[in-house]
Amino acid sequence: MKMILISLLYFVMSGSNINQNNMAKINNPGQSIKNDGWKKLLDGKTTKGWHTYGKSSVNDRWKIADGALYIDNTVKEGGDIVTDKEYENYDLKLEWKISKNGNSGIIINVHEDAAKYNETYKTGPEIQVLDNEGHPDGKIPKHRAGDLYDLIKSSSEPVKGPGEWNAAEIICNKGKLQIFMNGTNVVTTTMWNDNWKQLIAGSKFKNMPDFGTFKKGKIALQDHGNAVWYRNIEIKQL
């Protein structure tokens, strides 16, 4: 009987410890965030971790407000901005909001060599950010929001209109590229194989020999001359 009581007491105490451990995880969400591999690329307060392509800092056209990075059209000097670091095999998540009639883009695997490539799109494929109904590009196949610009048309269009936030996810892992818009997989392809080369050969990038060839690079946000907002930018290396 004594042995039974001791065993029962041990079971209760063990269960209490398990519950306490579970509660510690619930009450300390930062613990799971710290260990799951996700890293913020935008702190919501500064442009730390970014710079204008080919420059050492971010130009004044890109600003921060309400936790979002945005383009201030009252400032004339602009340009695409890129991450300070390069990334290979990653899951990238962010939210974007475009202005009425606006155009922008998320460009991946950018090889920063401004002397050789004067624009980010000379090396990196672009995920289109667009007001589909208001911008002329919306009338061009493979140029609409969520498309892999001028390469692959989205399988569906779950994007929201100008002034509304859209959630984008871009997974680039060992050549497999997946694009999600608002939780829907809109593009899936394999990079660097013969089919990829054929896609480029049939696009406006056909005369750019190094376009889409880099297996790692920087993330760029495009300044296409229109107001655009980005927030909650985070990345996880795979």
Secondary structure as UniProt FT lines:
FT   HELIX           2..27
FT   HELIX           29..35
FT   STRAND          38..40
FT   TURN            48..49
FT   STRAND          50..52
FT   TURN            53..54
FT   TURN            60..61
FT   STRAND          62..65
FT   TURN            66..67
FT   STRAND          68..71
FT   TURN            73..74
FT   STRAND          81..83
FT   STRAND          90..98
FT   TURN            100..101
FT   STRAND          103..110
FT   TURN            114..116
FT   HELIX           120..122
FT   STRAND          126..130
FT   TURN            132..134
FT   HELIX           136..139
FT   TURN            141..142
FT   TURN            145..146
FT   TURN            149..151
FT   TURN            162..163
FT   STRAND          166..173
FT   TURN            174..175
FT   STRAND          176..181
FT   TURN            182..183
FT   STRAND          184..190
FT   HELIX           194..201
FT   TURN            204..207
FT   TURN            209..212
FT   STRAND          217..221
FT   STRAND          228..237
//
